[in-house]
Amino acid sequence: MNATVKPITVTIMDKEYLVGCTEEEREALFTSVEFLNRKLREQRDSGKVIGSERVAVMAALNIAHEYLDYRRRNDTVDADFGAGLARIQTKIQTALAKGKRQQPQPPETQSQATLEVE
């Protein structure tokens, strides 16, 4: 695994930035840049925000909101999934315990008793 950080030039809102990145992270960096540029263009093209700094702040705010909403929804799904697994585990343990109690004990035969005496 090559963890050497190399400088890579990326373009965000028509400005170039030099970013340090490993080869393994390169694809994720370019995907992030494309995503960010798309969000910045959405803000700029909406016409509601004027100025590149304000566009950047509003895009960042929208990205943070989307991320937190996504995380909240996934935390709820994880909690529901965990609760469901706990219910299933309880049912399985109850069924196993009930099965052990209902299992008939093998009857002792007279020959076994005789063998133990000798």
N, CA, C and O atoms as a GROMACS GRO file, in nm:
protein
  472
    1MET      N    1   0.084  -0.117   0.000
    1MET     CA    2   0.000   0.000   0.000
    1MET      C    3   0.089   0.124   0.000
    1MET      O    4   0.173   0.140   0.088
    2ASN      N    5   0.070   0.210  -0.097
    2ASN     CA    6   0.150   0.330  -0.112
    2ASN      C    7   0.076   0.447  -0.047
    2ASN      O    8  -0.025   0.494  -0.100
    3ALA      N    9   0.127   0.495   0.067
    3ALA     CA   10   0.060   0.603   0.140
    3ALA      C   11   0.131   0.736   0.120
    3ALA      O   12   0.121   0.826   0.204
    4THR      N   13   0.202   0.750   0.010
    4THR     CA   14   0.274   0.874  -0.017
    4THR      C   15   0.175   0.982  -0.058
    4THR      O   16   0.096   0.965  -0.151
    5VAL      N   17   0.182   1.095   0.012
    5VAL     CA   18   0.094   1.208  -0.019
    5VAL      C   19   0.158   1.288  -0.131
    5VAL      O   20   0.274   1.328  -0.123
    6LYS      N   21   0.079   1.310  -0.236
    6LYS     CA   22   0.127   1.387  -0.351
    6LYS      C   23   0.035   1.506  -0.373
    6LYS      O   24  -0.085   1.498  -0.348
    7PRO      N   25   0.091   1.618  -0.420
    7PRO     CA   26   0.006   1.734  -0.448
    7PRO      C   27  -0.076   1.712  -0.575
    7PRO      O   28  -0.025   1.666  -0.677
    8ILE      N   29  -0.205   1.744  -0.565
    8ILE     CA   30  -0.295   1.731  -0.679
    8ILE      C   31  -0.369   1.863  -0.693
    8ILE      O   32  -0.414   1.920  -0.594
    9THR      N   33  -0.381   1.910  -0.816
    9THR     CA   34  -0.454   2.034  -0.842
    9THR      C   35  -0.600   2.001  -0.871
    9THR      O   36  -0.630   1.919  -0.958
   10VAL      N   37  -0.689   2.067  -0.798
   10VAL     CA   38  -0.833   2.052  -0.822
   10VAL      C   39  -0.890   2.190  -0.851
   10VAL      O   40  -0.836   2.292  -0.806
   11THR      N   41  -0.999   2.192  -0.926
   11THR     CA   42  -1.064   2.318  -0.960
   11THR      C   43  -1.201   2.322  -0.894
   11THR      O   44  -1.286   2.236  -0.917
   12ILE      N   45  -1.219   2.425  -0.811
   12ILE     CA   46  -1.347   2.446  -0.742
   12ILE      C   47  -1.393   2.586  -0.775
   12ILE      O   48  -1.324   2.684  -0.745
   13MET      N   49  -1.510   2.597  -0.836
   13MET     CA   50  -1.567   2.726  -0.877
   13MET      C   51  -1.467   2.809  -0.957
   13MET      O   52  -1.444   2.927  -0.929
   14ASP      N   53  -1.408   2.746  -1.057
   14ASP     CA   54  -1.315   2.810  -1.150
   14ASP      C   55  -1.186   2.857  -1.085
   14ASP      O   56  -1.113   2.936  -1.145
   15LYS      N   57  -1.155   2.812  -0.966
   15LYS     CA   58  -1.029   2.844  -0.900
   15LYS      C   59  -0.954   2.716  -0.874
   15LYS      O   60  -1.013   2.614  -0.837
   16GLU      N   61  -0.822   2.721  -0.894
   16GLU     CA   62  -0.741   2.602  -0.872
   16GLU      C   63  -0.686   2.599  -0.730
   16GLU      O   64  -0.646   2.702  -0.675
   17TYR      N   65  -0.687   2.478  -0.673
   17TYR     CA   66  -0.634   2.457  -0.538
   17TYR      C   67  -0.540   2.337  -0.543
   17TYR      O   68  -0.567   2.240  -0.613
   18LEU      N   69  -0.431   2.346  -0.468
   18LEU     CA   70  -0.336   2.236  -0.458
   18LEU      C   71  -0.367   2.161  -0.329
   18LEU      O   72  -0.364   2.218  -0.220
   19VAL      N   73  -0.397   2.032  -0.342
   19VAL     CA   74  -0.439   1.949  -0.228
   19VAL      C   75  -0.347   1.828  -0.218
   19VAL      O   76  -0.315   1.765  -0.319
   20GLY      N   77  -0.304   1.796  -0.096
   20GLY     CA   78  -0.224   1.677  -0.073
   20GLY      C   79  -0.315   1.555  -0.064
   20GLY      O   80  -0.416   1.557   0.006
   21CYS      N   81  -0.278   1.449  -0.136
   21CYS     CA   82  -0.366   1.332  -0.141
   21CYS      C   83  -0.284   1.208  -0.174
   21CYS      O   84  -0.191   1.214  -0.254
   22THR      N   85  -0.319   1.094  -0.110
   22THR     CA   86  -0.254   0.968  -0.145
   22THR      C   87  -0.320   0.912  -0.271
   22THR      O   88  -0.430   0.953  -0.309
   23GLU      N   89  -0.254   0.821  -0.334
   23GLU     CA   90  -0.307   0.759  -0.455
   23GLU      C   91  -0.439   0.688  -0.427
   23GLU      O   92  -0.530   0.691  -0.510
   24GLU      N   93  -0.449   0.625  -0.310
   24GLU     CA   94  -0.570   0.551  -0.273
   24GLU      C   95  -0.690   0.644  -0.254
   24GLU      O   96  -0.804   0.602  -0.273
   25GLU      N   97  -0.666   0.769  -0.215
   25GLU     CA   98  -0.774   0.864  -0.189
   25GLU      C   99  -0.808   0.950  -0.311
   25GLU      O  100  -0.904   1.028  -0.307
   26ARG      N  101  -0.733   0.937  -0.416
   26ARG     CA  102  -0.746   1.025  -0.532
   26ARG      C  103  -0.886   1.023  -0.593
   26ARG      O  104  -0.944   1.129  -0.619
   27GLU      N  105  -0.941   0.905  -0.616
   27GLU     CA  106  -1.074   0.894  -0.677
   27GLU      C  107  -1.180   0.959  -0.588
   27GLU      O  108  -1.268   1.030  -0.637
   28ALA      N  109  -1.170   0.934  -0.457
   28ALA     CA  110  -1.266   0.993  -0.363
   28ALA      C  111  -1.253   1.145  -0.361
   28ALA      O  112  -1.353   1.215  -0.347
   29LEU      N  113  -1.131   1.196  -0.374
   29LEU     CA  114  -1.110   1.341  -0.379
   29LEU      C  115  -1.180   1.401  -0.500
   29LEU      O  116  -1.252   1.501  -0.488
   30PHE      N  117  -1.161   1.341  -0.616
   30PHE     CA  118  -1.224   1.394  -0.738
   30PHE      C  119  -1.376   1.384  -0.732
   30PHE      O  120  -1.446   1.472  -0.780
   31THR      N  121  -1.426   1.278  -0.674
   31THR     CA  122  -1.571   1.265  -0.655
   31THR      C  123  -1.623   1.374  -0.563
   31THR      O  124  -1.729   1.433  -0.588
   32SER      N  125  -1.549   1.402  -0.456
   32SER     CA  126  -1.587   1.509  -0.363
   32SER      C  127  -1.585   1.646  -0.430
   32SER      O  128  -1.673   1.728  -0.407
   33VAL      N  129  -1.485   1.669  -0.512
   33VAL     CA  130  -1.474   1.797  -0.584
   33VAL      C  131  -1.593   1.813  -0.679
   33VAL      O  132  -1.652   1.921  -0.686
   34GLU      N  133  -1.628   1.708  -0.751
   34GLU     CA  134  -1.743   1.714  -0.843
   34GLU      C  135  -1.872   1.743  -0.765
   34GLU      O  136  -1.953   1.825  -0.807
   35PHE      N  137  -1.889   1.676  -0.652
   35PHE     CA  138  -2.007   1.696  -0.568
   35PHE      C  139  -2.013   1.841  -0.520
   35PHE      O  140  -2.117   1.906  -0.529
   36LEU      N  141  -1.901   1.890  -0.468
   36LEU     CA  142  -1.896   2.027  -0.418
   36LEU      C  143  -1.924   2.128  -0.528
   36LEU      O  144  -2.001   2.222  -0.508
   37ASN      N  145  -1.865   2.109  -0.644
   37ASN     CA  146  -1.890   2.200  -0.756
   37ASN      C  147  -2.036   2.201  -0.796
   37ASN      O  148  -2.092   2.306  -0.828
   38ARG      N  149  -2.100   2.085  -0.795
   38ARG     CA  150  -2.242   2.076  -0.828
   38ARG      C  151  -2.326   2.155  -0.726
   38ARG      O  152  -2.417   2.228  -0.764
   39LYS      N  153  -2.295   2.139  -0.597
   39LYS     CA  154  -2.369   2.211  -0.493
   39LYS      C  155  -2.345   2.362  -0.503
   39LYS      O  156  -2.437   2.441  -0.483
   40LEU      N  157  -2.223   2.401  -0.533
   40LEU     CA  158  -2.192   2.543  -0.548
   40LEU      C  159  -2.266   2.603  -0.668
   40LEU      O  160  -2.319   2.714  -0.660
   41ARG      N  161  -2.269   2.530  -0.778
   41ARG     CA  162  -2.342   2.578  -0.897
   41ARG      C  163  -2.491   2.591  -0.868
   41ARG      O  164  -2.555   2.687  -0.912
   42GLU      N  165  -2.547   2.494  -0.795
   42GLU     CA  166  -2.690   2.501  -0.759
   42GLU      C  167  -2.719   2.630  -0.683
   42GLU      O  168  -2.819   2.697  -0.710
   43GLN      N  169  -2.634   2.664  -0.588
   43GLN     CA  170  -2.654   2.786  -0.510
   43GLN      C  171  -2.639   2.910  -0.597
   43GLN      O  172  -2.721   3.001  -0.592
   44ARG      N  173  -2.535   2.912  -0.677
   44ARG     CA  174  -2.509   3.028  -0.764
   44ARG      C  175  -2.621   3.046  -0.864
   44ARG      O  176  -2.668   3.157  -0.886
   45ASP      N  177  -2.664   2.936  -0.926
   45ASP     CA  178  -2.765   2.944  -1.032
   45ASP      C  179  -2.906   2.970  -0.979
   45ASP      O  180  -2.994   3.008  -1.055
   46SER      N  181  -2.926   2.952  -0.850
   46SER     CA  182  -3.059   2.979  -0.795
   46SER      C  183  -3.089   3.128  -0.798
   46SER      O  184  -3.205   3.168  -0.798
   47GLY      N  185  -2.985   3.211  -0.800
   47GLY     CA  186  -3.003   3.355  -0.806
   47GLY      C  187  -3.039   3.417  -0.672
   47GLY      O  188  -3.052   3.539  -0.661
   48LYS      N  189  -3.054   3.336  -0.570
   48LYS     CA  190  -3.091   3.388  -0.438
   48LYS      C  191  -2.970   3.437  -0.359
   48LYS      O  192  -2.984   3.515  -0.265
   49VAL      N  193  -2.851   3.392  -0.398
   49VAL     CA  194  -2.730   3.426  -0.324
   49VAL      C  195  -2.631   3.492  -0.420
   49VAL      O  196  -2.605   3.442  -0.529
   50ILE      N  197  -2.577   3.606  -0.377
   50ILE     CA  198  -2.482   3.679  -0.460
   50ILE      C  199  -2.348   3.684  -0.387
   50ILE      O  200  -2.343   3.708  -0.267
   51GLY      N  201  -2.242   3.661  -0.461
   51GLY     CA  202  -2.107   3.663  -0.405
   51GLY      C  203  -2.057   3.523  -0.381
   51GLY      O  204  -2.127   3.438  -0.327
   52SER      N  205  -1.932   3.500  -0.423
   52SER     CA  206  -1.877   3.364  -0.414
   52SER      C  207  -1.864   3.315  -0.270
   52SER      O  208  -1.883   3.196  -0.244
   53GLU      N  209  -1.833   3.406  -0.176
   53GLU     CA  210  -1.822   3.364  -0.037
   53GLU      C  211  -1.957   3.321   0.018
   53GLU      O  212  -1.967   3.220   0.088
   54ARG      N  213  -2.060   3.396  -0.012
   54ARG     CA  214  -2.195   3.361   0.035
   54ARG      C  215  -2.244   3.232  -0.032
   54ARG      O  216  -2.309   3.150   0.032
   55VAL      N  217  -2.212   3.215  -0.159
   55VAL     CA  218  -2.248   3.091  -0.229
   55VAL      C  219  -2.182   2.973  -0.159
   55VAL      O  220  -2.246   2.870  -0.136
   56ALA      N  221  -2.054   2.987  -0.124
   56ALA     CA  222  -1.981   2.879  -0.058
   56ALA      C  223  -2.041   2.848   0.079
   56ALA      O  224  -2.055   2.731   0.116
   57VAL      N  225  -2.075   2.951   0.155
   57VAL     CA  226  -2.132   2.930   0.288
   57VAL      C  227  -2.268   2.862   0.278
   57VAL      O  228  -2.295   2.768   0.353
   58MET      N  229  -2.352   2.907   0.187
   58MET     CA  230  -2.485   2.845   0.173
   58MET      C  231  -2.474   2.700   0.124
   58MET      O  232  -2.549   2.614   0.170
   59ALA      N  233  -2.381   2.674   0.032
   59ALA     CA  234  -2.361   2.536  -0.014
   59ALA      C  235  -2.313   2.449   0.101
   59ALA      O  236  -2.359   2.336   0.117
   60ALA      N  237  -2.220   2.501   0.181
   60ALA     CA  238  -2.170   2.426   0.296
   60ALA      C  239  -2.281   2.398   0.396
   60ALA      O  240  -2.290   2.288   0.452
   61LEU      N  241  -2.366   2.497   0.419
   61LEU     CA  242  -2.478   2.479   0.510
   61LEU      C  243  -2.574   2.372   0.459
   61LEU      O  244  -2.621   2.288   0.537
   62ASN      N  245  -2.604   2.374   0.329
   62ASN     CA  246  -2.692   2.272   0.271
   62ASN      C  247  -2.630   2.132   0.279
   62ASN      O  248  -2.700   2.035   0.308
   63ILE      N  249  -2.501   2.123   0.252
   63ILE     CA  250  -2.433   1.993   0.260
   63ILE      C  251  -2.436   1.941   0.404
   63ILE      O  252  -2.462   1.823   0.426
   64ALA      N  253  -2.409   2.029   0.501
   64ALA     CA  254  -2.413   1.988   0.642
   64ALA      C  255  -2.552   1.942   0.681
   64ALA      O  256  -2.567   1.842   0.751
   65HIS      N  257  -2.655   2.013   0.636
   65HIS     CA  258  -2.793   1.976   0.666
   65HIS      C  259  -2.826   1.839   0.605
   65HIS      O  260  -2.883   1.753   0.673
   66GLU      N  261  -2.790   1.817   0.480
   66GLU     CA  262  -2.816   1.689   0.414
   66GLU      C  263  -2.744   1.576   0.486
   66GLU      O  264  -2.800   1.468   0.504
   67TYR      N  265  -2.620   1.600   0.528
   67TYR     CA  266  -2.542   1.498   0.597
   67TYR      C  267  -2.606   1.462   0.731
   67TYR      O  268  -2.621   1.345   0.764
   68LEU      N  269  -2.641   1.564   0.808
   68LEU     CA  270  -2.700   1.539   0.940
   68LEU      C  271  -2.836   1.469   0.928
   68LEU      O  272  -2.869   1.384   1.009
   69ASP      N  273  -2.913   1.506   0.827
   69ASP     CA  274  -3.041   1.440   0.804
   69ASP      C  275  -3.019   1.294   0.766
   69ASP      O  276  -3.089   1.206   0.816
   70TYR      N  277  -2.923   1.267   0.680
   70TYR     CA  278  -2.888   1.131   0.640
   70TYR      C  279  -2.844   1.049   0.762
   70TYR      O  280  -2.887   0.935   0.781
   71ARG      N  281  -2.758   1.108   0.844
   71ARG     CA  282  -2.708   1.039   0.962
   71ARG      C  283  -2.820   1.009   1.061
   71ARG      O  284  -2.825   0.901   1.118
   72ARG      N  285  -2.911   1.106   1.081
   72ARG     CA  286  -3.024   1.086   1.171
   72ARG      C  287  -3.111   0.970   1.123
   72ARG      O  288  -3.152   0.885   1.203
   73ARG      N  289  -3.141   0.968   0.992
   73ARG     CA  290  -3.224   0.860   0.938
   73ARG      C  291  -3.155   0.725   0.953
   73ARG      O  292  -3.220   0.626   0.985
   74ASN      N  293  -3.024   0.719   0.930
   74ASN     CA  294  -2.952   0.592   0.941
   74ASN      C  295  -2.938   0.548   1.086
   74ASN      O  296  -2.941   0.429   1.114
   75ASP      N  297  -2.923   0.643   1.179
   75ASP     CA  298  -2.918   0.607   1.321
   75ASP      C  299  -3.050   0.544   1.362
   75ASP      O  300  -3.051   0.448   1.440
   76THR      N  301  -3.161   0.597   1.311
   76THR     CA  302  -3.294   0.542   1.342
   76THR      C  303  -3.306   0.400   1.286
   76THR      O  304  -3.356   0.310   1.353
   77VAL      N  305  -3.260   0.382   1.162
   77VAL     CA  306  -3.264   0.249   1.100
   77VAL      C  307  -3.178   0.152   1.179
   77VAL      O  308  -3.219   0.039   1.204
   78ASP      N  309  -3.057   0.195   1.220
   78ASP     CA  310  -2.969   0.109   1.298
   78ASP      C  311  -3.034   0.070   1.430
   78ASP      O  312  -3.027  -0.045   1.472
   79ALA      N  313  -3.097   0.167   1.497
   79ALA     CA  314  -3.161   0.139   1.625
   79ALA      C  315  -3.277   0.040   1.606
   79ALA      O  316  -3.292  -0.053   1.684
   80ASP      N  317  -3.358   0.062   1.501
   80ASP     CA  318  -3.469  -0.030   1.473
   80ASP      C  319  -3.418  -0.170   1.441
   80ASP      O  320  -3.476  -0.269   1.486
   81PHE      N  321  -3.311  -0.177   1.365
   81PHE     CA  322  -3.252  -0.305   1.328
   81PHE      C  323  -3.199  -0.376   1.452
   81PHE      O  324  -3.220  -0.496   1.469
   82GLY      N  325  -3.130  -0.302   1.539
   82GLY     CA  326  -3.077  -0.359   1.663
   82GLY      C  327  -3.187  -0.410   1.753
   82GLY      O  328  -3.175  -0.517   1.812
   83ALA      N  329  -3.297  -0.334   1.764
   83ALA     CA  330  -3.410  -0.376   1.847
   83ALA      C  331  -3.473  -0.502   1.790
   83ALA      O  332  -3.512  -0.592   1.865
   84GLY      N  333  -3.485  -0.509   1.659
   84GLY     CA  334  -3.541  -0.628   1.594
   84GLY      C  335  -3.455  -0.750   1.619
   84GLY      O  336  -3.508  -0.858   1.647
   85LEU      N  337  -3.324  -0.734   1.610
   85LEU     CA  338  -3.234  -0.846   1.638
   85LEU      C  339  -3.246  -0.892   1.783
   85LEU      O  340  -3.244  -1.012   1.811
   86ALA      N  341  -3.258  -0.796   1.874
   86ALA     CA  342  -3.272  -0.832   2.016
   86ALA      C  343  -3.400  -0.911   2.039
   86ALA      O  344  -3.400  -1.008   2.116
   87ARG      N  345  -3.512  -0.871   1.974
   87ARG     CA  346  -3.638  -0.945   1.988
   87ARG      C  347  -3.624  -1.087   1.934
   87ARG      O  348  -3.672  -1.181   1.997
   88ILE      N  349  -3.560  -1.102   1.820
   88ILE     CA  350  -3.541  -1.235   1.761
   88ILE      C  351  -3.455  -1.322   1.853
   88ILE      O  352  -3.485  -1.439   1.874
   89GLN      N  353  -3.348  -1.263   1.906
   89GLN     CA  354  -3.260  -1.337   1.996
   89GLN      C  355  -3.336  -1.384   2.120
   89GLN      O  356  -3.318  -1.497   2.164
   90THR      N  357  -3.419  -1.298   2.176
   90THR     CA  358  -3.500  -1.335   2.293
   90THR      C  359  -3.594  -1.449   2.259
   90THR      O  360  -3.609  -1.543   2.338
   91LYS      N  361  -3.659  -1.442   2.144
   91LYS     CA  362  -3.751  -1.548   2.102
   91LYS      C  363  -3.678  -1.681   2.086
   91LYS      O  364  -3.729  -1.786   2.126
   92ILE      N  365  -3.560  -1.677   2.027
   92ILE     CA  366  -3.481  -1.799   2.008
   92ILE      C  367  -3.442  -1.858   2.143
   92ILE      O  368  -3.455  -1.979   2.164
   93GLN      N  369  -3.395  -1.775   2.235
   93GLN     CA  370  -3.355  -1.824   2.367
   93GLN      C  371  -3.474  -1.882   2.443
   93GLN      O  372  -3.461  -1.984   2.510
   94THR      N  373  -3.591  -1.818   2.432
   94THR     CA  374  -3.712  -1.868   2.497
   94THR      C  375  -3.751  -2.003   2.439
   94THR      O  376  -3.786  -2.095   2.513
   95ALA      N  377  -3.746  -2.016   2.308
   95ALA     CA  378  -3.783  -2.142   2.242
   95ALA      C  379  -3.686  -2.253   2.280
   95ALA      O  380  -3.728  -2.366   2.304
   96LEU      N  381  -3.557  -2.222   2.288
   96LEU     CA  382  -3.459  -2.324   2.327
   96LEU      C  383  -3.480  -2.368   2.471
   96LEU      O  384  -3.472  -2.487   2.502
   97ALA      N  385  -3.506  -2.272   2.558
   97ALA     CA  386  -3.530  -2.306   2.699
   97ALA      C  387  -3.656  -2.391   2.713
   97ALA      O  388  -3.658  -2.488   2.789
   98LYS      N  389  -3.761  -2.355   2.640
   98LYS     CA  390  -3.887  -2.430   2.645
   98LYS      C  391  -3.864  -2.572   2.591
   98LYS      O  392  -3.918  -2.668   2.646
   99GLY      N  393  -3.786  -2.584   2.486
   99GLY     CA  394  -3.757  -2.715   2.428
   99GLY      C  395  -3.681  -2.804   2.524
   99GLY      O  396  -3.706  -2.925   2.528
  100LYS      N  397  -3.589  -2.749   2.601
  100LYS     CA  398  -3.513  -2.827   2.699
  100LYS      C  399  -3.604  -2.878   2.810
  100LYS      O  400  -3.590  -2.991   2.856
  101ARG      N  401  -3.697  -2.793   2.854
  101ARG     CA  402  -3.789  -2.832   2.962
  101ARG      C  403  -3.884  -2.942   2.915
  101ARG      O  404  -3.923  -3.027   2.996
  102GLN      N  405  -3.922  -2.942   2.789
  102GLN     CA  406  -4.021  -3.037   2.738
  102GLN      C  407  -3.958  -3.167   2.689
  102GLN      O  408  -4.031  -3.260   2.655
  103GLN      N  409  -3.827  -3.176   2.684
  103GLN     CA  410  -3.761  -3.296   2.635
  103GLN      C  411  -3.780  -3.409   2.734
  103GLN      O  412  -3.748  -3.393   2.852
  104PRO      N  413  -3.832  -3.526   2.690
  104PRO     CA  414  -3.851  -3.638   2.784
  104PRO      C  415  -3.716  -3.695   2.827
  104PRO      O  416  -3.624  -3.706   2.747
  105GLN      N  417  -3.707  -3.731   2.956
  105GLN     CA  418  -3.585  -3.791   3.009
  105GLN      C  419  -3.585  -3.939   2.973
  105GLN      O  420  -3.690  -4.003   2.983
  106PRO      N  421  -3.473  -3.997   2.932
  106PRO     CA  422  -3.470  -4.140   2.899
  106PRO      C  423  -3.494  -4.222   3.023
  106PRO      O  424  -3.432  -4.199   3.128
  107PRO      N  425  -3.584  -4.321   3.012
  107PRO     CA  426  -3.614  -4.404   3.131
  107PRO      C  427  -3.495  -4.492   3.166
  107PRO      O  428  -3.424  -4.541   3.078
  108GLU      N  429  -3.474  -4.511   3.298
  108GLU     CA  430  -3.366  -4.599   3.342
  108GLU      C  431  -3.412  -4.743   3.326
  108GLU      O  432  -3.523  -4.779   3.365
  109THR      N  433  -3.330  -4.821   3.269
  109THR     CA  434  -3.365  -4.963   3.256
  109THR      C  435  -3.302  -5.041   3.370
  109THR      O  436  -3.206  -4.996   3.432
  110GLN      N  437  -3.356  -5.159   3.397
  110GLN     CA  438  -3.308  -5.240   3.508
  110GLN      C  439  -3.167  -5.288   3.483
  110GLN      O  440  -3.089  -5.302   3.577
  111SER      N  441  -3.133  -5.314   3.357
  111SER     CA  442  -2.998  -5.365   3.327
  111SER      C  443  -2.894  -5.259   3.358
  111SER      O  444  -2.783  -5.292   3.399
  112GLN      N  445  -2.926  -5.132   3.338
  112GLN     CA  446  -2.830  -5.026   3.369
  112GLN      C  447  -2.809  -5.020   3.522
  112GLN      O  448  -2.697  -5.004   3.569
  113ALA      N  449  -2.918  -5.035   3.597
  113ALA     CA  450  -2.906  -5.032   3.743
  113ALA      C  451  -2.823  -5.149   3.790
  113ALA      O  452  -2.744  -5.134   3.884
  114THR      N  453  -2.837  -5.263   3.729
  114THR     CA  454  -2.762  -5.380   3.768
  114THR      C  455  -2.615  -5.362   3.738
  114THR      O  456  -2.529  -5.400   3.817
  115LEU      N  457  -2.585  -5.304   3.624
  115LEU     CA  458  -2.448  -5.283   3.586
  115LEU      C  459  -2.376  -5.189   3.681
  115LEU      O  460  -2.258  -5.204   3.709
  116GLU      N  461  -2.449  -5.092   3.730
  116GLU     CA  462  -2.387  -4.995   3.820
  116GLU      C  463  -2.353  -5.060   3.954
  116GLU      O  464  -2.257  -5.019   4.019
  117VAL      N  465  -2.428  -5.160   3.995
  117VAL     CA  466  -2.406  -5.226   4.124
  117VAL      C  467  -2.283  -5.312   4.120
  117VAL      O  468  -2.208  -5.316   4.218
  118GLU      N  469  -2.260  -5.379   4.015
  118GLU     CA  470  -2.147  -5.473   4.005
  118GLU      C  471  -2.018  -5.408   4.014
  118GLU      O  472  -1.914  -5.474   4.008
   0.00000   0.00000   0.00000
